[in-house]
Amino acid sequence: MADENVIEAVELTKVFKDFWTRPKVRAVTDLTFHVRRGEVYGFLGPNGSGKTTTIRMMLGLLRPTRGLVRVLGLPPHNVKAKARLGYLPEESYLYRYLNAREILDFYGRLFDLRRAERKRRIESLLELVGLVGVGRRSLGEYSKGMARRIGLAQALINDPELLILDEPTTGLDPIGTREIKDMILSLKERGKTVFLSSHLLADVEDVCDRIAILYGGRLTTEGRVSALLAQTDATQIRTGRVSAATIARIRELLAGEAGAGAVTVETPRENLESLFLRVVRKARREHRDTAGAVAGRARGDFLVGPQKEEPADVVAALVKGDADAPAPAAAPAPPAAAGPSERRDVVGDLVAARDETEADAPAEEKAPEPPPEEDRSVIDDLTRDGDSR
């Protein structure tokens, strides 16, 4: 069971065509790899190397031009496969007028979770991502790091077997980044499989079992992190702090000093960033084709020239034109902003307006009021007639 492949890609190829169906961009070419159950697999490559295109084919959002890909033993467009995976895109697209509990409740309904189970998972996930204290704040007020946290929570609402993460630590502070990495390792211990695409190589090195490096849509390097970073042509000896004289003796005799501690002999490693840059530089020296970004060059002389005597920006130009104009009469001060306890969202205003309209209607036209419910969200109000679970 441990060797079962959760993701299988065989000669996966994607060619984007123009209006006349002529090949325009070859994003992925003959890509073959597999991801085993229970491992964290790192997917690396410079911009334009085909990472996002591959992920979209794995999710069934794009059809490959040639080759095949299977997720959890099923075609990627199969609904049963989609129900068993969680996905965090590079950009979190969330409904800004809903709060954290409402958005998680919405995604829980998509997976047909019962009400009691949804509430239990929502509270557990908010605790997991550290958003319990702001669970009722609208998502439009969240910072980018907070949005990434709630995005990760929605990816876990269905308790997926496979978790696909595209740049999960973007926008997070160092503490949040460490928490996400610890969470990935915790999910691995629980038997989850994680497919991780990231540009932060130190993060990948900390959590991944195996990695793949793409360049120009082709698989350039793949293997276990420990094996790829090992420098087999050298030997490293580690010991406790010793004197200069002892170091000289070690150089001559390769012998330790009493009290210096055990001497450890191991294969040294380079860091993942060095390996990544070395692989990409080698691919560029070989002039391999790529539809993505390439190394910058010291050009663009037209950017350096005589400075024109103009305002620094458009705003300065507009201000300069009105510098001598008389100041307009002071406008009345706006009303004071409502405090946090008085702030209501848009849906709340609409519901209040509806209640006032019903209050002014004749008595015989009023609809009977529903029985009071505890901790009822806006989504519950909108869907209570159809929610029989």
Residue pairs with C-beta under 8 A, 6 or more apart in sequence:
1 37
2 36
2 37
2 38
3 36
3 37
4 36
4 37
5 34
5 35
5 36
5 37
6 35
6 36
6 37
6 71
6 72
6 161
6 162
6 193
7 33
7 34
7 35
7 41
7 58
7 69
7 70
7 71
7 162
7 193
7 195
8 34
8 68
8 69
8 70
9 31
9 32
9 33
9 34
9 54
9 58
9 67
9 68
9 69
10 32
10 67
10 68
10 69
11 30
11 31
11 32
11 66
11 67
11 68
12 28
12 30
12 31
12 32
12 54
12 57
12 64
12 66
12 67
12 68
12 69
13 26
13 28
13 29
13 30
13 31
13 64
13 65
13 66
13 67
14 26
14 27
14 28
14 50
14 53
14 54
14 57
14 62
14 64
14 65
14 217
15 23
15 24
15 25
15 26
15 27
15 65
16 23
16 24
16 25
16 26
16 27
17 23
17 24
18 24
25 291
26 217
26 289
26 291
27 50
27 53
27 217
27 291
28 50
28 53
28 54
28 57
28 64
28 217
29 216
29 217
29 218
30 67
30 218
31 50
31 54
31 67
31 214
31 217
31 218
31 219
32 67
32 219
33 212
33 219
33 222
35 41
35 193
35 195
36 193
37 191
37 193
38 188
38 191
38 192
38 193
39 188
39 193
39 194
39 209
39 210
40 184
40 185
40 188
40 193
40 194
40 196
40 207
40 208
40 209
41 193
41 194
41 195
41 196
41 208
41 209
41 210
41 211
41 212
42 196
42 197
42 198
42 204
42 208
42 210
42 211
42 212
42 225
43 51
43 54
43 55
43 195
43 196
43 197
43 211
43 212
43 214
44 51
44 197
44 198
44 199
44 201
44 204
44 211
44 212
44 213
44 214
44 276
45 51
45 213
45 214
45 215
46 215
46 280
46 290
46 292
46 293
47 292
47 293
48 290
48 291
48 292
48 293
49 214
49 215
49 216
49 217
49 290
49 292
50 214
50 216
50 217
51 166
51 197
51 214
52 90
52 166
52 197
53 62
53 217
54 214
55 164
55 166
55 195
55 197
56 62
57 63
57 64
57 69
57 76
58 69
58 71
58 76
58 164
58 195
59 71
59 76
59 82
59 87
59 164
60 75
60 76
60 77
60 78
60 81
60 82
69 76
70 76
71 81
71 85
71 162
72 81
72 84
72 85
72 161
72 162
73 81
74 80
74 81
75 81
83 111
83 158
84 158
84 160
84 161
84 162
85 160
85 161
85 162
85 163
85 164
86 155
86 156
86 157
86 158
86 160
86 162
86 163
86 164
87 155
87 163
87 164
87 166
88 148
88 151
88 152
88 154
88 155
88 163
88 164
88 165
88 166
88 168
89 151
89 166
90 166
90 167
90 170
92 147
92 148
92 150
92 151
94 103
94 139
94 147
94 150
94 151
94 154
95 103
95 106
95 139
96 138
96 139
96 140
97 138
97 139
97 140
97 345
97 346
97 347
98 106
98 138
98 139
98 378
98 379
99 135
99 136
99 137
99 138
99 139
99 345
100 126
100 131
100 134
100 135
100 136
100 137
100 139
100 150
100 153
101 122
101 126
101 135
101 136
101 377
102 377
102 378
102 379
103 139
103 150
103 154
104 118
104 121
104 122
104 125
104 126
104 150
104 153
104 154
104 157
105 118
105 122
105 377
105 379
105 380
106 379
107 154
107 157
107 158
108 117
108 118
108 121
108 122
108 157
108 158
109 118
109 379
109 383
111 157
111 158
113 121
113 157
113 158
114 389
115 387
115 389
121 157
121 159
122 157
123 132
125 153
125 156
125 157
126 132
126 135
126 153
128 153
128 156
128 183
129 149
129 150
129 152
129 153
130 149
130 176
130 179
131 146
131 149
131 150
131 153
134 142
134 146
138 345
139 147
139 150
142 150
143 171
144 170
144 171
145 171
145 172
145 173
145 176
147 171
148 168
148 169
148 170
148 171
148 172
148 176
149 172
149 176
152 165
152 168
152 180
152 183
155 163
155 165
156 163
160 192
161 192
161 193
162 192
162 193
162 194
162 195
163 187
163 192
163 193
163 194
163 195
164 195
165 184
165 194
165 195
165 196
165 197
165 198
166 197
167 197
167 198
167 199
168 180
168 184
168 196
168 198
169 176
169 177
169 180
169 181
169 198
169 200
169 203
172 180
177 200
177 203
181 203
181 206
181 207
184 194
184 196
184 207
185 207
187 194
188 194
188 207
194 207
196 204
196 207
196 208
198 204
201 271
201 272
201 273
201 276
202 271
202 272
202 273
204 211
204 272
205 225
205 229
205 271
205 272
208 225
209 224
209 225
210 222
210 223
210 224
210 225
211 221
211 222
211 223
211 225
211 228
211 272
212 219
212 221
212 222
213 219
213 220
213 221
213 222
213 275
213 276
213 279
213 280
214 220
215 279
215 280
215 283
215 288
215 290
216 283
216 288
216 289
216 290
216 291
216 292
217 290
217 291
218 288
220 279
220 283
221 228
221 275
221 279
225 272
226 269
228 275
229 269
229 270
229 271
229 272
229 275
230 267
230 268
230 269
231 267
231 268
231 269
231 270
232 267
234 267
234 268
235 265
235 267
235 268
236 265
236 266
236 267
236 268
237 250
237 254
237 263
237 264
237 265
238 263
238 264
238 266
239 250
239 256
239 260
239 261
239 262
239 263
239 264
240 259
240 260
240 261
241 260
242 250
242 256
242 257
242 260
243 257
246 256
246 257
246 260
249 255
249 257
250 256
256 263
283 290
284 294
284 295
310 317
311 317
311 319
311 320
344 352
345 378
347 378
348 378
351 378
351 381
358 366
358 367
370 384
373 380
376 384
380 387
